[in-house]
């Protein structure tokens, strides 16, 4: 697994576990920190060290739930608001037609193949011709994914914490809920930035502009003169 994907999968479960520890600490519930003093650092280290499997499992569960919710929300969205049925690749008709043509696909574009077309365009043509744009898209998509999964992970920590008996103390749920709410507009902004960059990349030529032959010849002659 590459480093970007590893970070993307670990942030949400770490926040999930941290929220539960925070709630257990402030409410003195001793449900997670096993009936030891709240300020006992050794107890906290033991819980975190033994939480590797929990963190990994929570990351998979949170990621799966996030993907399911986002995909379902686009499927159920009104056609007048969202034409795409894929949150991973929601582009305009003009952009999709341009991508369709640049990929050399036959006929008119098909919305059912929108995700495949956009993924092929980004990981194929854009990555080959404009690697900087591809890397920018990857960074922005990672930021979107982290914000989405982290927001859901924090919300789930409140539900799970209440289910196991952690009292709803304002010192716990208020900052957790506020940060989860803050992540929602961040998620939306990063998603919009990603889709707009794909729109822009679809308008670029496949081949980068080259220097005019005369300029290249003058540059070559200058180098020879200097060497002589």
PAZAPA-4460 file (N, C-alpha, C; in steps of 0.05 Angstrom, whole numbers, plus 32768, in hexadecimal, padded with zeros to 4 digits):
% residues 228
    n_x    n_y    n_z   ca_x   ca_y   ca_z    c_x    c_y    c_z   seq   type   mol
   8011   7FE8   8000   8000   8000   8000   8012   8019   8000     1      X     A
   800C   802D   7FEE   801C   8044   7FED   8018   8056   8005     2      X     A
   802A   8069   8009   802A   807A   8021   8011   808B   8022     3      X     A
   8008   8097   800C   7FF1   80A8   800C   7FD8   8098   8014     4      X     A
   7FD5   8081   800A   7FBD   8071   8010   7FBE   8067   802D     5      X     A
   7FD6   8062   8037   7FD8   8059   8053   7FD0   8070   8066     6      X     A
   7FD9   8088   8060   7FD1   809F   8071   7FB3   80A4   806F     7      X     A
   7FA9   80A2   8057   7F8C   80A6   8053   7F7B   8093   8063     8      X     A
   7F85   807A   8066   7F75   8066   8074   7F79   8068   8092     9      X     A
   7F8F   8073   809C   7F95   8073   80B8   7F8A   808B   80C8    10      X     A
   7F87   80A2   80BA   7F7F   80BA   80C9   7F64   80B7   80D6    11      X     A
   7F4F   80AD   80C8   7F34   80AB   80D3   7F33   8098   80EB    12      X     A
   7F3E   8080   80E9   7F3D   806E   8101   7F4D   8079   8119    13      X     A
   7F63   8086   8114   7F72   8092   812A   7F61   80A7   8138    14      X     A
   7F53   80B8   8128   7F41   80CC   8134   7F2A   80BE   8143    15      X     A
   7F21   80A8   8138   7F0B   8099   8145   7F14   808F   8161    16      X     A
   7F2B   8083   8162   7F36   8079   817B   7F3C   8090   818E    17      X     A
   7F48   80A5   8183   7F4F   80BC   8194   7F36   80C9   81A0    18      X     A
   7F21   80CA   8191   7F08   80D5   819C   7EFD   80C4   81B3    19      X     A
   7EFE   80AA   81B0   7EF5   8098   81C5   7F06   809B   81DE    20      X     A
   7F21   809D   81DB   7F32   80A1   81F1   7F2D   80BB   81FF    21      X     A
   7F28   80D0   81EF   7F22   80EA   81F9   7F08   80E9   820B    22      X     A
   7EF4   80DC   8200   7EDB   80DA   820F   7EDE   80CA   8228    23      X     A
   7EEE   80B5   8227   7EF3   80A4   823F   7F02   80B4   8254    24      X     A
   7F14   80C5   824A   7F25   80D5   825C   7F14   80EA   826B    25      X     A
   7F06   80FA   825B   7EF8   8111   8267   7EE0   8108   8279    26      X     A
   7ED4   80F2   8272   7EBD   80E9   8281   7EC5   80D6   8298    27      X     A
   7EDF   80CF   8299   7EE9   80BC   82AD   7ED9   80A2   82AD    28      X     A
   7ED2   8098   8296   7EC2   8080   8294   7ED2   8067   8299    29      X     A
   7EEC   8068   8291   7EFD   8051   8294   7EF3   8038   8286    30      X     A
   7EE6   803D   826E   7EDC   8027   825E   7EF1   801D   824B    31      X     A
   7F03   802F   8242   7F18   8028   8230   7F32   8027   823E    32      X     A
   7F39   803C   824C   7F51   803B   825D   7F49   802A   8276    33      X     A
   7F54   8012   8277   7F4A   7FFD   8289   7F4C   8003   82A7    34      X     A
   7F39   8013   82B0   7F35   8019   82CD   7F4F   8021   82DB    35      X     A
   7F5E   8031   82CC   7F76   803D   82D8   7F73   805B   82D8    36      X     A
   7F85   8069   82E6   7F82   8086   82E7   7F83   8092   82CC    37      X     A
   7F74   80A8   82C8   7F73   80B5   82AE   7F8E   80BF   82A5    38      X     A
   7F9E   80C8   82B8   7FB8   80D3   82B1   7FCE   80BF   82B0    39      X     A
   7FC7   80A5   82B0   7FDB   8090   82AF   7FE3   808C   8291    40      X     A
   7FFA   8097   8289   8002   8096   826D   8008   8079   8265    41      X     A
   8011   8069   8277   8017   804D   8270   7FFE   803F   8267    42      X     A
   7FE7   8045   8274   7FCE   8038   826C   7FC6   8041   8250    43      X     A
   7FC9   805B   824A   7FC2   8065   8230   7FD4   8058   821A    44      X     A
   7FEE   8056   8220   8000   804A   820C   7FF9   802D   8207    45      X     A
   7FF1   801E   821C   7FEA   8002   8219   7FD1   7FFF   8206    46      X     A
   7FBE   8012   820A   7FA6   8010   81F9   7FAC   8016   81DC    47      X     A
   7FBD   802B   81D8   7FC3   8033   81BD   7FD4   801E   81AF    48      X     A
   7FE8   8012   81BE   7FF9   7FFE   81B3   7FEA   7FE5   81AB    49      X     A
   7FD5   7FDF   81BA   7FC5   7FC7   81B4   7FAF   7FCD   81A1    50      X     A
   7FAD   7FE5   8197   7F97   7FED   8186   7F9D   7FEB   8168    51      X     A
   7FB3   7FDD   8161   7FBA   7FDC   8144   7FA4   7FCF   8133    52      X     A
   7F9B   7FB8   813C   7F86   7FAA   812E   7F6C   7FBA   812E    53      X     A
   7F66   7FC7   8144   7F4E   7FD8   8146   7F4F   7FEF   8132    54      X     A
   7F66   7FFC   8131   7F6A   8013   811F   7F67   800A   8102    55      X     A
   7F74   7FF3   80FB   7F72   7FEA   80DF   7F56   7FE2   80D8    56      X     A
   7F48   7FD4   80EA   7F2D   7FCC   80E4   7F1A   7FE4   80E2    57      X     A
   7F1E   7FF6   80F5   7F0D   800F   80F4   7F12   801E   80DA    58      X     A
   7F2A   801F   80D1   7F30   802D   80B8   7F21   8021   80A0    59      X     A
   7F21   8007   809F   7F13   7FF9   8089   7EF5   7FFE   808B    60      X     A
   7EEA   7FFC   80A3   7ECD   7FFF   80A7   7EC5   801C   80A0    61      X     A
   7ED4   802F   80AA   7ECD   804C   80A5   7ECF   8052   8088    62      X     A
   7EE4   8048   807B   7EE8   804D   805E   7ED1   8041   804E    63      X     A
   7EC9   8029   8055   7EB4   801C   8046   7E99   802B   804A    64      X     A
   7E93   8033   8062   7E7B   8042   8068   7E7B   805D   8059    65      X     A
   7E91   806A   8059   7E93   8084   804B   7E8E   8081   802D    66      X     A
   7E9B   806D   8021   7E97   8068   8005   7E79   8061   7FFF    67      X     A
   7E6D   8051   8010   7E51   8049   800C   7E3F   8062   800D    68      X     A
   7E43   8073   8021   7E32   808A   8025   7E35   809E   800E    69      X     A
   7E4D   80A3   8006   7E52   80B6   7FF0   7E47   80AB   7FD5    70      X     A
   7E4C   8092   7FD0   7E42   8087   7FB7   7E23   8087   7FB7    71      X     A
   7E17   807F   7FCD   7DFA   807F   7FCF   7DEE   809B   7FCC    72      X     A
   7DFB   80AE   7FD8   7DF1   80CA   7FD6   7DF1   80D4   7FBA    73      X     A
   7E05   80CC   7FA9   7E05   80D4   7F8D   7DF1   80C4   7F7D    74      X     A
   7DEC   80AB   7F84   7DD7   809C   7F76   7DBB   80A8   7F7B    75      X     A
   7DB7   80B1   7F93   7D9C   80BC   7F9A   7D99   80D9   7F94    76      X     A
   7DAF   80E7   7F8D   7DAD   8104   7F88   7D9C   8109   7F70    77      X     A
   7D8C   811F   7F70   7D7B   8126   7F58   7D8C   812B   7F40    78      X     A
   7D82   8122   7F29   7D91   8125   7F10   7D95   8143   7F09    79      X     A
   7D84   8154   7F13   7D87   8171   7F0D   7D9E   817D   7F1C    80      X     A
   7DA7   8170   7F32   7DBD   817A   7F42   7DD7   816D   7F3C    81      X     A
   7DD7   8153   7F38   7DEF   8143   7F33   7DEA   8130   7F1D    82      X     A
   7DF9   8133   7F07   7DF6   8121   7EF0   7E05   8107   7EF4    83      X     A
   7E1B   8108   7F02   7E2B   80F1   7F06   7E20   80DF   7F1C    84      X     A
   7E26   80C6   7F1B   7E1E   80B3   7F30   7E37   80A9   7F3F    85      X     A
   7E4E   80B6   7F3A   7E67   80AF   7F48   7E72   80C8   7F55    86      X     A
   7E76   80C8   7F6F   7E82   80DE   7F7C   7E9F   80E1   7F75    87      X     A
   7EAC   80CB   7F6C   7EC8   80CB   7F65   7ECD   80DA   7F4B    88      X     A
   7EB9   80DD   7F3A   7EBD   80E8   7F1F   7EA3   80F6   7F16    89      X     A
   7E9D   810D   7F22   7E85   811C   7F1A   7E8D   8134   7F09    90      X     A
   7E8D   8131   7EEF   7E96   8146   7EDD   7E7F   814E   7ECB    91      X     A
   7E82   8165   7EBD   7E6D   816F   7EAC   7E6C   815E   7E92    92      X     A
   7E56   8162   7E82   7E54   8155   7E68   7E6B   815C   7E56    93      X     A
   7E72   8176   7E56   7E87   817F   7E44   7EA2   8173   7E4B    94      X     A
   7EA7   8171   7E65   7EC0   8165   7E6E   7EC1   8147   7E67    95      X     A
   7EAB   8139   7E6C   7EAA   811C   7E67   7EAD   8117   7E49    96      X     A
   7EA1   8128   7E38   7EA3   8125   7E1B   7EC0   8129   7E12    97      X     A
   7ECD   813E   7E1F   7EE9   8143   7E18   7EFB   812C   7E20    98      X     A
   7EF6   8121   7E38   7F06   810A   7E41   7F01   80F2   7E30    99      X     A
   7EE8   80EE   7E28   7EE1   80D7   7E17   7EF0   80D8   7DFC   100      X     A
   7EF2   80F1   7DF1   7F00   80F4   7DD8   7F1E   80F1   7DDB   101      X     A
   7F29   80FC   7DF1   7F46   80FA   7DF4   7F4F   80DD   7DFA   102      X     A
   7F3E   80CD   7E05   7F44   80B1   7E0A   7F41   80A0   7DF0   103      X     A
   7F34   80AC   7DDC   7F2F   809E   7DC3   7F19   808A   7DC5   104      X     A
   7F06   808E   7DD8   7EF0   807C   7DDA   7EDC   8081   7DC4   105      X     A
   7ECE   806D   7DBB   7EBC   806F   7DA4   7EA0   8079   7DAE   106      X     A
   7E93   8088   7D9C   7E77   8091   7DA1   7E76   80A7   7DB6   107      X     A
   7E5E   80AD   7DBE   7E5A   80C2   7DD3   7E60   80B7   7DEE   108      X     A
   7E65   80C9   7E01   7E6C   80C0   7E1C   7E54   80B2   7E29   109      X     A
   7E5B   80A1   7E3C   7E47   8091   7E4A   7E4B   8096   7E68   110      X     A
   7E36   80A2   7E75   7E39   80A8   7E92   7E3E   808F   7EA3   111      X     A
   7E35   8078   7E99   7E3A   8060   7EA9   7E58   8059   7EAA   112      X     A
   7E67   8063   7E97   7E84   805E   7E96   7E94   8077   7E9F   113      X     A
   7E87   808A   7EAC   7E94   80A3   7EB3   7EAC   809E   7EC6   114      X     A
   7EA9   808E   7EDA   7EBF   8089   7EED   7ED6   807C   7EDE   115      X     A
   7ED1   8069   7ECD   7EE7   805C   7EBE   7EF5   8070   7EAC   116      X     A
   7EE5   8081   7E9F   7EF1   8095   7E8D   7F03   80A9   7E9B   117      X     A
   7EF9   80B4   7EB1   7F08   80C8   7EC0   7F21   80BC   7ECD   118      X     A
   7F1E   80A3   7ED8   7F36   8096   7EE3   7F4B   8090   7ECE   119      X     A
   7F42   8087   7EB6   7F55   8082   7EA1   7F62   809C   7E98   120      X     A
   7F53   80B2   7E97   7F5E   80CC   7E8E   7F73   80D6   7EA2   121      X     A
   7F6D   80D4   7EBC   7F7F   80DF   7ED0   7F98   80CD   7ED3   122      X     A
   7F94   80B3   7ED6   7FAB   80A1   7EDA   7FBA   809A   7EC0   123      X     A
   7FAE   80A0   7EA9   7FBB   809B   7E90   7FC6   80B4   7E84   124      X     A
   7FB5   80C4   7E77   7FBE   80DC   7E68   7FC9   80F1   7E7A   125      X     A
   7FBA   80F9   7E8F   7FC4   810F   7EA0   7FDE   8107   7EAE   126      X     A
   7FDF   80EF   7EB8   7FF7   80E6   7EC6   800F   80E6   7EB4   127      X     A
   800B   80DF   7E9A   8021   80DD   7E87   8029   80F9   7E7D   128      X     A
   8016   810A   7E77   801C   8123   7E6B   801F   813A   7E7F   129      X     A
   8010   8139   7E94   8010   814F   7EA8   8012   8142   7EC4   130      X     A
   8029   8138   7ECB   802C   812A   7EE4   8027   813B   7EFC   131      X     A
   802E   8155   7EFA   8029   8168   7F10   800B   816A   7F16   132      X     A
   7FFB   816B   7F01   7FDE   816D   7F06   7FD4   8153   7F12   133      X     A
   7FDE   813C   7F09   7FD5   8123   7F15   7FDC   8121   7F32   134      X     A
   7FF4   812A   7F3A   7FFB   812A   7F56   7FEA   813D   7F66   135      X     A
   7FE3   8154   7F5A   7FD2   8167   7F68   7FB6   815B   7F6D   136      X     A
   7FAC   814E   7F59   7F92   8140   7F5C   7F93   812B   7F72   137      X     A
   7FA9   811C   7F73   7FAC   8107   7F87   7FAD   8113   7FA3   138      X     A
   7FBB   8129   7FA6   7FBD   8136   7FC1   7FA2   8141   7FC9   139      X     A
   7F94   814D   7FB6   7F79   8158   7FBD   7F65   8142   7FC3   140      X     A
   7F67   812C   7FB4   7F54   8116   7FB9   7F5A   8109   7FD4   141      X     A
   7F73   8107   7FDC   7F7A   80FD   7FF6   7F6F   810F   800C   142      X     A
   7F71   8129   8008   7F66   813C   801B   7F47   8139   801E   143      X     A
   7F3A   8135   8007   7F1D   8130   8008   7F17   8116   8016   144      X     A
   7F25   8101   8010   7F20   80E7   801C   7F24   80E7   803A   145      X     A
   7F3A   80F4   8043   7F40   80F5   805F   7F2B   8105   806E   146      X     A
   7F22   811C   8062   7F0D   812C   806F   7EF3   811C   8071   147      X     A
   7EEC   810D   805C   7ED3   80FE   805C   7ED3   80E8   8070   148      X     A
   7EE8   80D8   8070   7EE9   80C1   8082   7EED   80CA   809F   149      X     A
   7EFC   80DF   80A3   7F00   80E9   80BE   7EE7   80F4   80CA   150      X     A
   7ED7   8103   80BA   7EBE   810D   80C4   7EAB   80F7   80CD   151      X     A
   7EA9   80E2   80BC   7E98   80CB   80C3   7EA3   80BC   80DB   152      X     A
   7EBE   80B9   80DC   7ECA   80AB   80F2   7EC5   80B9   810D   153      X     A
   7EC6   80D3   810E   7EC1   80E2   8126   7EA3   80DF   812E   154      X     A
   7E91   80E0   811B   7E75   80DD   8120   7E70   80C1   812C   155      X     A
   7E7C   80AD   8120   7E79   8092   8129   7E84   808E   8146   156      X     A
   7E9A   809D   814C   7EA5   809A   8167   7E92   80A3   817C   157      X     A
   7E82   80B8   8176   7E6E   80C1   8189   7E58   80AC   818D   158      X     A
   7E50   80A0   8177   7E3B   808C   8179   7E45   8073   8187   159      X     A
   7E5D   806A   8180   7E68   8052   818C   7E6F   8057   81A9   160      X     A
   7E79   806F   81AF   7E80   8075   81CB   7E67   8075   81DD   161      X     A
   7E51   8081   81D3   7E38   8080   81E2   7E2E   8064   81E6   162      X     A
   7E32   8053   81D1   7E28   8038   81D2   7E37   8027   81E7   163      X     A
   7E51   802D   81EB   7E60   801D   81FF   7E5F   802A   821B   164      X     A
   7E50   8041   821D   7E4C   804C   8238   7E5B   8065   823E   165      X     A
   7E69   8071   822B   7E76   808B   8231   7E61   80A1   8232   166      X     A
   7E5F   80B0   8249   7E4B   80C5   824B   7E50   80DB   8237   167      X     A
   7E3A   80E8   822F   7E3C   80FE   821C   7E43   8118   822A   168      X     A
   7E5C   811A   8231   7E66   8132   823E   7E6D   8147   8229   169      X     A
   7E66   8160   822D   7E6C   8175   8219   7E89   8178   8213   170      X     A
   7E9A   8172   8227   7EB7   8174   8223   7EC1   815F   820F   171      X     A
   7EB0   814B   820A   7EB7   8136   81F6   7EA9   813B   81DC   172      X     A
   7E8E   813A   81DC   7E80   813A   81C3   7E80   8154   81B4   173      X     A
   7E82   816B   81C3   7E81   8185   81B5   7E99   818A   81A4   174      X     A
   7EB2   8187   81AD   7EC9   818B   819B   7ECA   8176   8185   175      X     A
   7EC2   815D   818B   7EC3   8148   8176   7EAF   814F   8160   176      X     A
   7E96   8156   8169   7E82   815D   8155   7E89   8176   8145   177      X     A
   7E95   8189   8152   7E9D   81A2   8144   7EB2   819D   812F   178      X     A
   7EC6   818C   8136   7EDB   8186   8122   7ED0   8175   810B   179      X     A
   7EBE   8162   8112   7EB1   8152   80FD   7EA1   8164   80EA   180      X     A
   7E93   8178   80F5   7E84   818A   80E4   7E96   819C   80D3   181      X     A
   7EAD   81A3   80DE   7EC0   81B4   80D0   7ECC   81A5   80B8   182      X     A
   7ECE   818B   80BA   7ED9   817B   80A4   7EC7   8179   808C   183      X     A
   7EAD   817D   8090   7E9A   817A   807A   7E9E   818F   8064   184      X     A
   7EA0   81A9   806A   7EA6   81BC   8054   7EC1   81B8   8048   185      X     A
   7ED5   81AF   8059   7EEF   81A9   804E   7EEE   8193   8039   186      X     A
   7EDD   817E   8040   7ED9   8168   802D   7ECD   8172   8013   187      X     A
   7EB8   8183   8015   7EAB   818E   7FFD   7EBE   819F   7FEC   188      X     A
   7ECD   81B0   7FF9   7EE0   81C1   7FEA   7EF4   81B1   7FDB   189      X     A
   7F00   819D   7FE8   7F14   818C   7FDB   7F08   817C   7FC4   190      X     A
   7EEF   8173   7FC7   7EE2   8164   7FB2   7EDD   8177   7F9A   191      X     A
   7ED3   818F   7F9F   7ECE   81A2   7F89   7EE9   81A9   7F7B   192      X     A
   7EFE   81AE   7F8A   7F17   81B4   7F7E   7F21   819E   7F6C   193      X     A
   7F1D   8185   7F74   7F25   816E   7F64   7F16   816D   7F4A   194      X     A
   7EFB   8170   7F4B   7EEB   816E   7F33   7EF1   8185   7F20   195      X     A
   7EF6   819D   7F2B   7EFC   81B4   7F1A   7F17   81B1   7F0C   196      X     A
   7F2A   81A5   7F1A   7F44   81A0   7F0D   7F42   818C   7EF7   197      X     A
   7F31   8177   7EFB   7F2C   8164   7EE5   7F1F   8172   7ECD   198      X     A
   7F0C   8184   7ED2   7F00   8194   7EBC   7F16   81A4   7EAD   199      X     A
   7F28   81B0   7EBC   7F3D   81C0   7EB0   7F51   81AE   7EA1   200      X     A
   7F59   8197   7EAC   7F6B   8186   7E9F   7F60   817B   7E85   201      X     A
   7F46   8177   7E84   7F3A   816D   7E6B   7F3B   8181   7E54   202      X     A
   7F40   819B   7E5B   7F41   81B0   7E46   7F5E   81B4   7E3C   203      X     A
   7F71   81A6   7E49   7F8D   81A9   7E41   7F94   8197   7E29   204      X     A
   7FA8   819F   7E19   7FB0   818E   7E03   7FBF   8175   7E0D   205      X     A
   7FBE   8160   7DFE   7FCB   8147   7E06   7FE9   814A   7E07   206      X     A
   7FF4   815A   7DF4   8011   815D   7DF2   8019   8178   7DFD   207      X     A
   802D   8179   7E0E   8036   8193   7E18   8043   81A3   7E02   208      X     A
   803F   81BD   7E02   804B   81CE   7DED   8069   81CC   7DED   209      X     A
   8075   81CB   7DD5   8092   81C9   7DD3   809D   81E4   7DCA   210      X     A
   80B7   81E8   7DCF   80C4   8201   7DC7   80C5   8203   7DA9   211      X     A
   80C2   821B   7D9E   80C3   821E   7D80   80DF   8215   7D76   212      X     A
   80DF   8209   7D5E   80F9   81FF   7D53   810E   8214   7D52   213      X     A
   8107   822E   7D49   811C   8243   7D47   8128   8249   7D62   214      X     A
   8117   824A   7D76   8122   8250   7D91   8134   823A   7D9A   215      X     A
   812C   8221   7D94   813D   820A   7D9C   8157   820A   7D8E   216      X     A
   8157   8213   7D73   816F   8213   7D63   8182   8229   7D6E   217      X     A
   8177   8241   7D74   8187   8257   7D7F   8194   824E   7D99   218      X     A
   8185   8240   7DAA   818F   8237   7DC4   81A6   8223   7DBF   219      X     A
   81A3   8212   7DAC   81B7   81FE   7DA6   81D0   820C   7D9B   220      X     A
   81CD   8220   7D89   81E4   822E   7D7F   81F3   823D   7D94   221      X     A
   81E4   8249   7DA7   81F1   8257   7DBC   8202   8245   7DCD   222      X     A
   81F8   822D   7DD2   8208   821B   7DE3   8222   8213   7DD5   223      X     A
   8220   820F   7DBA   8238   8207   7DAB   824C   821D   7DAB   224      X     A
   8242   8236   7DA8   8254   824D   7DA8   8263   8250   7DC2   225      X     A
   8254   824C   7DD7   8261   824F   7DF2   8276   823A   7DF6   226      X     A
   8270   8221   7DEC   8284   820C   7DEF   829C   8211   7DDF   227      X     A
   829A   821E   7DC7   82B1   8224   7DB6   82C1   823A   7DC2   228      X     A
***
